[in-house]
Amino acid sequence: MLPLTSRSVPDDVVRVRQRTGTGIGLALALILGAVLVSGLPGDDDGRPDGDGDCTPRTVASWTADDRLTGEFARYGDDDTRADDWTGGDGTHSVRLPDGRLLWLFSDTYLGRVHRPPNPVGEAHAWRDTTAPLVRNSGVLMRDGRLEGTLPAPLFPDPAPDQWRWPVAARVEPRSPGSDERVVRVLLWVRTAGQDPWVYGVPTATEVATLSLPDLRVESIVRVLGQEQVADYSRRVLFGTTLVEKDGWTYVFGGDDGRPAARPASHAYVARVPEGRLAEPSAWEYWNGEAWQGRARPRPVLGDGRRTGVGSAFSVVRDGGTYVLFTMATGARGLTTVASYWACSPTGPWHGPSAEFAPVLPQQGTAAYNPQTHPELSGDGRLVLSYDVNWLESAGAAVMLSRNVSLYRPRFVTVRLGADG
């Protein structure tokens, strides 16, 4: 379970988990200007696209997506198996070539749930406090219906007291120009730490390669280690969201900053040519002025006060405009989603604007990790999920077991409009 505590950091998604009495929960040197490699996609300087279709965007309206939320409730409450998903957070999705949708989760409950025989009033399904809990999982959906959980955990722990959380994923050529497709999954490695790092110390960004169509883990490579960064709050993990454009995959990431305001983190961005996510040497990082091959990234968003992101946020393209969703700053950071917009992945980012507060299941819960799902979007609609958890660590294990709905994603449908 991932109970939240107001004392830990980052404030919008601090999570404490109990498995055997310990806790965890749910973060990017040479400038390449003169060293361009032949065969790379068309280069840019990271500035506005220049195609004339970038316009200020904001959230014009939103509605709860009861169908998607209900589908995860239906699947999670199904008590016919003891080895499938009953709840999780870190919600990400990727469309597979055969039409299936792969949902990736971080800390996940497995096992059976118990349903009241005659539900009345506030009666909820519950799980045993001894229910299995794993660090990550994958669930498959076909035609809008969840149909099975992959053997979990999908990604094994890299070492004792370390674990992997899957974040963004995409299907890409096995190598540039190849007809064979694979799934690349970005992974965050965290290491058990002391308070306030009860959710784990940021350690490394990795990329896993999954075969198609059987989704077998073929390899896991380290892209960027952070052990040499002494200040844990400035360690950057990449992969909270991906955006594809003109042969590049733009990979966003964040640190775990700890100012008083929520959210406290800064956003960073890297880019990789299509088909090369699993090649550390192909990654380039924005240093504030140019793309460079060695990791000295500089933030593209966040001043630690009025602007900033949660350590998990999402970016999507709307025409020529990039729109970023994150939890809001200040006291609203556990309840309210804010948006920013830019004409380039590197910014400048404008906002925050048009905040909205999605529905929470009950008092004492918190929202975090807003993620867009373009695979389910269309006709001017954008599907966005958010994770829900118990706010305080005291009694959280009991609360999440007593009411299984408290640790599952919720969904909203957002429509974007002109900003200003």
C-alpha positions in Angstrom: 0.0 0.0 0.0 1.2 3.5 -0.5 -0.1 5.7 2.3 0.8 9.4 2.0 2.3 11.5 4.8 2.5 15.2 5.0 6.0 15.1 6.5 7.7 13.3 3.6 8.7 14.6 0.2 7.7 15.2 -2.5 4.6 16.4 -0.8 2.1 15.6 -3.6 3.1 12.0 -3.9 4.8 10.9 -0.8 3.9 7.3 -0.2 4.8 4.9 2.6 4.2 1.2 2.0 4.2 -1.6 4.5 5.1 -5.1 3.3 7.2 -6.5 6.1 7.2 -3.4 8.2 9.1 -1.1 5.9 7.7 1.5 3.6 8.1 2.7 0.0 5.9 4.1 -2.7 6.1 6.2 -6.3 11.5 10.9 -10.8 17.3 13.2 -16.4 30.1 16.8 -21.8 29.9 17.7 -24.8 27.5 20.0 -26.6 26.4 18.4 -29.8 26.1 21.6 -31.8 29.2 20.8 -33.9 29.2 17.0 -33.5 26.0 16.0 -35.3 25.8 12.3 -36.2 24.8 11.5 -39.8 21.5 9.6 -40.0 19.9 11.3 -37.0 16.4 12.8 -37.5 16.1 16.4 -38.4 17.8 18.5 -35.7 16.4 21.6 -34.0 17.7 23.9 -31.3 14.9 23.1 -28.9 13.0 26.4 -29.6 9.5 26.8 -30.9 8.6 24.5 -33.8 8.0 27.4 -36.2 5.1 25.6 -38.0 2.7 28.3 -37.0 0.2 26.1 -35.2 1.4 26.6 -31.6 -1.3 28.4 -29.6 -1.9 28.9 -25.9 -3.9 26.0 -24.5 -5.6 25.3 -21.2 -8.3 23.0 -19.8 -11.6 24.2 -21.1 -13.7 21.5 -19.4 -13.5 18.1 -17.8 -15.9 15.3 -16.8 -15.4 12.1 -14.8 -14.9 9.0 -16.9 -17.0 6.6 -15.0 -16.7 3.9 -17.6 -12.9 3.5 -17.4 -12.9 4.0 -13.6 -15.6 1.4 -13.3 -13.7 -1.1 -15.5 -10.7 -1.1 -13.1 -13.1 -1.5 -10.2 -14.8 -4.5 -11.9 -11.5 -6.2 -12.7 -9.9 -5.4 -9.3 -13.0 -6.8 -7.5 -13.0 -10.0 -9.4 -12.2 -12.7 -6.9 -11.8 -15.7 -9.2 -7.9 -15.5 -9.2 -5.3 -15.1 -6.5 -2.5 -13.8 -8.7 -4.0 -10.8 -10.5 -4.2 -7.1 -10.0 -6.5 -5.7 -7.3 -5.0 -2.2 -6.9 -2.0 -0.1 -7.8 -0.6 3.3 -8.7 1.9 4.8 -11.2 -0.7 4.4 -14.0 0.8 4.4 -17.5 -0.4 2.8 -20.8 0.9 1.9 -24.2 -1.0 0.6 -27.3 0.4 -2.6 -28.7 0.5 -3.4 -32.5 -2.3 -6.0 -32.2 -4.6 -3.5 -30.6 -4.3 -4.5 -27.0 -3.5 -1.9 -24.4 -0.7 -2.6 -21.8 -1.3 -0.9 -18.5 1.8 -0.5 -16.3 1.7 0.0 -12.6 4.2 0.6 -9.8 3.5 -0.8 -6.3 0.7 -3.3 -6.8 -1.6 -5.5 -4.7 -2.4 -9.0 -5.9 -4.6 -11.7 -4.5 -8.3 -12.0 -3.9 -10.7 -9.4 -2.6 -13.8 -10.1 -0.5 -17.1 -8.6 -1.4 -20.0 -8.0 1.0 -22.8 -10.5 0.1 -25.4 -7.8 0.4 -23.8 -4.3 -0.1 -25.6 -1.6 1.7 -24.7 2.0 2.2 -20.9 2.5 2.5 -20.0 -1.2 2.4 -16.8 -1.8 0.4 -14.9 -4.8 -1.0 -11.8 -5.5 1.1 -8.6 -7.5 1.0 -6.6 -9.3 3.6 -3.8 -7.4 5.3 -1.5 -10.3 4.2 -2.4 -9.8 0.5 0.7 -10.0 -1.8 2.3 -6.8 -2.7 4.8 -6.4 -5.6 6.8 -3.5 -6.9 5.4 -3.5 -10.4 2.8 -5.1 -12.7 1.3 -5.2 -16.2 -2.3 -5.6 -17.0 -3.7 -6.2 -20.5 -6.9 -4.6 -21.9 -8.7 -5.5 -25.2 -11.6 -3.5 -26.6 -12.0 -1.6 -23.4 -12.1 -4.6 -21.1 -9.3 -5.7 -18.8 -8.5 -9.4 -19.4 -5.4 -10.5 -17.5 -2.4 -9.7 -15.3 1.1 -10.6 -16.6 3.2 -12.6 -14.2 4.2 -10.2 -11.4 6.5 -8.6 -10.7 7.1 -7.9 -14.4 10.5 -6.4 -13.7 12.6 -8.0 -11.0 14.4 -6.1 -8.2 17.9 -5.1 -9.4 19.5 -5.7 -6.0 18.6 -6.1 -2.3 16.7 -3.1 -1.0 16.2 -1.8 -4.5 13.2 -1.9 -6.8 11.9 -0.9 -10.2 8.9 1.2 -11.0 7.8 1.3 -14.7 6.8 4.7 -16.0 6.3 5.7 -19.7 6.5 3.2 -22.5 6.3 3.1 -26.3 6.4 0.7 -29.2 9.4 1.4 -31.5 11.6 -0.4 -34.1 14.0 -2.8 -32.5 16.7 -0.7 -34.2 16.5 2.3 -36.5 14.8 1.2 -39.8 14.0 -2.3 -38.5 10.6 -3.8 -39.4 10.5 -5.7 -36.1 8.8 -3.8 -33.2 9.4 -4.1 -29.5 8.1 -2.3 -26.4 10.5 -0.1 -24.6 9.6 0.7 -20.9 11.3 3.3 -18.9 12.1 2.2 -15.3 12.9 4.1 -12.2 15.3 2.4 -9.8 14.9 3.4 -6.1 16.8 2.3 -3.1 15.4 2.0 0.5 16.2 5.1 2.5 15.7 6.8 5.8 13.1 9.4 6.6 12.2 11.6 4.7 13.1 9.2 1.8 10.7 6.6 3.0 9.5 6.2 -0.6 13.0 5.4 -1.7 16.1 7.3 -2.8 16.2 8.1 -6.6 19.0 5.9 -8.0 18.8 5.4 -11.8 16.8 5.5 -15.0 16.7 2.2 -17.0 15.1 1.0 -20.2 13.6 -2.5 -20.5 12.9 -4.1 -23.9 9.8 -6.4 -24.1 9.3 -8.7 -27.1 6.1 -8.7 -29.1 3.6 -10.1 -29.0 4.4 -12.2 -25.9 5.7 -9.3 -23.7 8.7 -11.2 -22.5 11.4 -9.1 -20.8 14.5 -9.4 -23.1 16.9 -7.0 -21.5 17.2 -4.1 -19.1 19.9 -1.4 -19.6 20.9 1.5 -17.4 20.6 4.8 -19.1 21.5 7.3 -16.4 22.8 6.5 -12.9 22.5 9.1 -10.1 24.6 7.7 -7.3 27.2 10.4 -7.7 24.7 13.2 -7.0 25.2 13.7 -3.3 22.0 15.7 -2.8 19.2 13.3 -3.1 16.7 16.0 -3.9 18.6 16.9 -7.0 18.8 13.4 -8.5 16.9 13.3 -11.8 14.9 10.3 -13.0 13.6 10.3 -16.6 10.5 8.7 -18.1 7.5 10.1 -16.4 6.2 10.9 -19.8 7.2 10.6 -23.5 6.3 12.7 -26.5 7.2 11.8 -30.1 7.9 14.3 -32.9 9.9 14.3 -36.2 11.8 11.1 -35.5 12.7 12.0 -31.9 11.3 10.7 -28.6 11.3 13.5 -26.0 11.7 12.0 -22.5 10.6 14.1 -19.6 11.8 13.6 -16.0 11.9 15.3 -12.6 13.8 15.6 -9.4 12.5 15.2 -5.9 12.9 18.7 -4.7 11.9 19.6 -1.1 10.9 23.2 -0.7 7.8 24.0 1.5 5.6 24.6 -1.5 3.9 21.8 -3.4 4.9 20.6 -5.9 8.6 21.0 -5.2 10.2 19.3 -8.2 11.7 20.7 -11.4 11.0 19.3 -14.9 13.8 18.2 -17.3 13.9 16.8 -20.8 16.1 14.5 -22.9 15.6 13.3 -26.4 16.5 10.0 -28.3 16.2 9.1 -32.0 13.4 6.7 -32.8 14.5 3.1 -32.2 17.3 3.9 -29.8 15.7 4.3 -26.4 17.7 1.3 -25.1 21.1 2.9 -26.2 22.5 5.2 -23.5 24.9 6.8 -25.9 22.0 8.0 -28.1 20.4 10.1 -25.3 20.8 13.8 -25.4 20.0 16.2 -22.5 18.9 19.8 -22.6 21.4 21.9 -20.7 19.5 25.2 -20.9 21.1 26.2 -24.2 21.6 23.2 -26.3 21.3 19.4 -26.5 24.4 17.5 -25.2 25.4 13.9 -25.0 26.5 13.8 -21.4 24.0 14.3 -18.6 24.2 17.8 -17.3 20.5 18.6 -17.6 19.0 21.9 -16.6 15.4 22.4 -15.6 12.9 23.5 -18.2 10.2 24.2 -15.6 10.0 24.9 -11.9 11.0 27.7 -9.6 10.3 25.8 -6.4 7.6 28.3 -5.4 4.8 29.4 -7.7 5.7 27.0 -10.6 6.8 23.4 -10.5 5.8 19.8 -11.1 5.2 16.7 -9.0 7.9 14.1 -9.5 5.3 12.3 -11.8 3.6 14.5 -14.4 2.5 14.1 -18.0 3.0 16.0 -21.3 0.9 15.6 -24.5 1.0 17.4 -27.9 -2.1 19.2 -29.1 -1.4 20.3 -32.6 1.8 22.3 -32.3 1.4 23.0 -28.6 2.8 20.9 -25.8 0.5 20.7 -22.7 1.8 19.6 -19.3 -0.4 18.3 -16.5 0.8 18.2 -12.9 -0.5 18.5 -9.4 -1.0 22.2 -8.4 1.4 24.1 -6.2 0.7 25.0 -2.5 -2.0 23.4 -0.4 -4.0 22.4 -3.4 -1.2 20.0 -4.5 -3.0 16.9 -3.1 -6.3 17.7 -4.7 -5.9 19.8 -7.8 -4.5 19.4 -11.3 -2.9 22.3 -13.0 -1.6 22.7 -16.6 1.2 24.5 -18.5 1.8 25.0 -22.2 4.8 25.6 -24.5 5.7 25.6 -28.1 8.7 23.3 -27.6 9.6 20.5 -25.1 12.3 22.8 -23.7 9.9 25.7 -23.1 9.5 28.4 -22.2 6.5 26.9 -20.3 3.6 29.2 -19.5 1.2 28.8 -16.6 0.0 27.4 -14.4 -3.6 27.8 -15.7 -7.1 26.4 -15.4 -6.8 24.2 -12.4 -9.4 21.6 -11.7 -10.1 19.3 -8.8 -11.0 15.7 -9.8 -13.3 13.6 -7.6 -11.8 11.9 -4.5 -13.5 8.9 -3.0 -13.7 10.2 0.5 -12.2 12.6 3.1 -8.7 11.7 4.0 -7.6 10.7 0.5 -5.3 12.5 -1.9 -4.8 12.6 -5.7 -1.4 12.4 -7.5 0.4 11.4 -10.7 -1.9 12.8 -13.4 -1.2 10.9 -16.6 -2.6 11.4 -20.1 -3.5 8.4 -22.3 -3.5 9.5 -26.0 -4.3 5.9 -27.0 -7.8 6.4 -25.6 -8.2 10.0 -26.7 -9.8 11.5 -29.8 -12.5 13.7 -31.2 -11.2 16.6 -29.1 -11.2 14.5 -25.9 -8.1 13.8 -23.8 -8.3 10.9 -21.3 -6.3 11.6 -18.1 -5.9 9.3 -15.1 -5.0 10.2 -11.5 -3.9 7.9 -8.7 -5.6 7.9 -5.3 -4.2 7.1 -1.9 -4.7 7.5 1.8 -3.3 10.8 3.0 -1.8 9.9 6.4 0.6 7.1 7.2 -1.1 6.3 10.5 -3.5 3.4 9.9 -3.0 3.5 6.1 -2.4 -0.2 5.8 -5.7 -0.9 7.5 -7.6 1.7 5.4 -6.3 0.4 2.1 -7.2 -3.1 3.0 -10.6 -2.2 4.4 -11.6 -0.4 1.2 -9.9 -1.6 -2.0 -11.2 1.3 -4.1 -8.9 3.7 -2.3 -5.8 2.5 -4.2 -6.9 2.4 -7.8 -6.7 4.9 -10.7 -9.6 7.3 -11.5 -10.2 8.8 -15.0 -11.4 12.0 -16.4 -12.1 13.3 -19.9 -10.5 16.7 -20.6 -11.2 19.1 -23.4 -8.6 21.8 -24.2 -9.3 25.3 -25.3 -7.6 28.6 -25.9 -5.7 30.1 -23.0 -6.4 33.7 -22.4 
